[in-house]
Structures are given as structure tokens and as C-alpha cells.
Amino acid sequence: MADEITETSQTVAAGQLRTIIERIERLEEEKKTISDDIKDVYAEAKGTGFDVKAVRQLVRMRKQDQAERQEAEAILDLYKAALGMV
């Protein structure tokens, strides 16, 4: 009887593991598709004449809240001044 319980538990665990792995694989494929879509949008921006580096920087900056953005800009200004780039 104990062997049957152990075997059933192993079967259930194997099924759960398979489900988890398959979900991860599906999500990885979706992530690749989304990544390809993002590349296409950047290519479109470049084709329209926008500077892709600047667009990427704006996307990064918009992820930050205003205080973080101001702090990063202040540090960058300080470093530029220290290097005589202002």
C-alpha cells in the first residue's frame, strides 16, 4: 500500500513538473515574440528618421519616476561638469 502511495505521489509530482516546464516554454516563446516585435518597432522608428539610441533612452527614462530621473540627470550633469563637458 505504501508503495502505491509513493508511486502515485511521484506520478503527480512528475505531472506537475511537466506542466511547469511547458508553461515556462510557452512564456519563453511569447517573450521571444514580444522581443521581436519591439525590435520591429525600433526599426520602424529608425526608418522614420528617429535616432534609435535617443528613443531607447527615452523609454528607459519613462520607466523611472520623476525623482529617480532628476537624480540620474543631476549625477550625469555633475560628472559632465567634472570632465569639462558642460
Sine and cosine of phi, psi and omega as CSV:
sin_phi,cos_phi,sin_psi,cos_psi,sin_omega,cos_omega
0.00,0.00,-0.68,0.73,-0.01,-1.00
-0.90,0.43,-0.58,0.82,0.03,-1.00
-0.91,0.42,-0.61,0.79,0.03,-1.00
-0.91,0.42,-0.65,0.76,0.02,-1.00
-0.91,0.42,-0.69,0.72,0.01,-1.00
-0.89,0.45,-0.69,0.72,0.01,-1.00
-0.90,0.44,-0.66,0.75,0.04,-1.00
-0.90,0.44,-0.67,0.74,0.02,-1.00
-0.88,0.47,-0.66,0.75,0.02,-1.00
-0.91,0.41,-0.63,0.78,0.02,-1.00
-0.90,0.43,-0.69,0.73,0.02,-1.00
-0.90,0.44,-0.70,0.71,0.00,-1.00
-0.89,0.46,-0.65,0.76,0.01,-1.00
-0.90,0.43,-0.65,0.76,0.04,-1.00
-0.90,0.43,-0.66,0.76,0.03,-1.00
-0.90,0.43,-0.68,0.73,0.01,-1.00
-0.88,0.47,-0.70,0.71,0.02,-1.00
-0.86,0.51,-0.68,0.73,0.01,-1.00
-0.89,0.46,-0.68,0.73,0.01,-1.00
-0.89,0.45,-0.72,0.69,0.00,-1.00
-0.88,0.48,-0.70,0.72,0.00,-1.00
-0.90,0.43,-0.61,0.80,0.06,-1.00
-0.90,0.44,-0.69,0.72,0.01,-1.00
-0.88,0.47,-0.69,0.72,0.01,-1.00
-0.88,0.48,-0.67,0.74,0.03,-1.00
-0.89,0.46,-0.70,0.72,0.00,-1.00
-0.91,0.42,-0.63,0.78,0.05,-1.00
-0.88,0.48,-0.65,0.76,0.03,-1.00
-0.91,0.41,-0.66,0.75,0.04,-1.00
-0.90,0.45,-0.64,0.77,0.01,-1.00
-0.89,0.46,-0.66,0.75,0.03,-1.00
-0.90,0.44,-0.68,0.74,0.02,-1.00
-0.88,0.48,-0.71,0.70,0.01,-1.00
-0.90,0.43,-0.66,0.75,0.03,-1.00
-0.87,0.49,-0.67,0.74,0.04,-1.00
-0.90,0.44,-0.63,0.77,0.02,-1.00
-0.89,0.45,-0.66,0.76,0.02,-1.00
-0.90,0.44,-0.68,0.73,0.04,-1.00
-0.86,0.51,-0.65,0.76,0.02,-1.00
-0.89,0.46,-0.64,0.77,0.00,-1.00
-0.92,0.38,-0.65,0.76,0.06,-1.00
-0.90,0.44,-0.63,0.78,0.05,-1.00
-0.90,0.44,-0.62,0.78,0.05,-1.00
-0.89,0.45,-0.68,0.73,0.02,-1.00
-0.87,0.49,-0.69,0.72,0.01,-1.00
-0.89,0.45,-0.68,0.73,0.00,-1.00
-0.90,0.44,-0.44,0.90,0.01,-1.00
-0.99,0.11,-0.19,0.98,0.04,-1.00
0.96,-0.29,0.05,1.00,0.03,-1.00
-0.99,0.17,0.51,-0.86,0.07,-1.00
-0.98,0.18,0.91,-0.41,-0.11,-0.99
-0.91,0.42,-0.58,0.81,0.04,-1.00
-0.87,0.49,-0.69,0.72,0.00,-1.00
-0.92,0.40,-0.64,0.77,0.02,-1.00
-0.89,0.45,-0.69,0.72,0.03,-1.00
-0.87,0.49,-0.67,0.74,0.01,-1.00
-0.90,0.44,-0.66,0.75,0.03,-1.00
-0.89,0.45,-0.64,0.77,0.04,-1.00
-0.88,0.47,-0.70,0.71,0.04,-1.00
-0.88,0.48,-0.70,0.72,-0.05,-1.00
-0.91,0.41,-0.60,0.80,-0.02,-1.00
-0.93,0.36,-0.34,0.94,0.06,-1.00
-0.96,0.28,-0.41,0.91,-0.03,-1.00
-0.99,0.10,0.46,-0.89,0.15,-0.99
-0.99,0.17,0.18,-0.98,-0.13,-0.99
-0.87,0.50,-0.65,0.76,-0.03,-1.00
-0.90,0.43,-0.69,0.72,0.04,-1.00
-0.88,0.47,-0.69,0.72,-0.02,-1.00
-0.89,0.45,-0.70,0.71,0.01,-1.00
-0.90,0.44,-0.63,0.77,0.02,-1.00
-0.91,0.42,-0.70,0.71,0.01,-1.00
-0.89,0.46,-0.67,0.75,0.02,-1.00
-0.92,0.40,-0.62,0.79,0.02,-1.00
-0.91,0.42,-0.67,0.74,0.02,-1.00
-0.91,0.42,-0.69,0.72,0.02,-1.00
-0.88,0.48,-0.69,0.73,0.04,-1.00
-0.88,0.48,-0.66,0.75,0.02,-1.00
-0.88,0.48,-0.74,0.68,0.00,-1.00
-0.90,0.44,-0.66,0.75,0.03,-1.00
-0.89,0.45,-0.66,0.75,0.02,-1.00
-0.90,0.44,-0.65,0.76,0.00,-1.00
-0.89,0.45,-0.49,0.87,-0.01,-1.00
-1.00,-0.10,0.09,1.00,0.02,-1.00
0.94,0.34,0.51,0.86,-0.04,-1.00
-0.99,-0.14,0.07,1.00,-0.06,-1.00
-1.00,-0.01,0.00,0.00,0.00,0.00
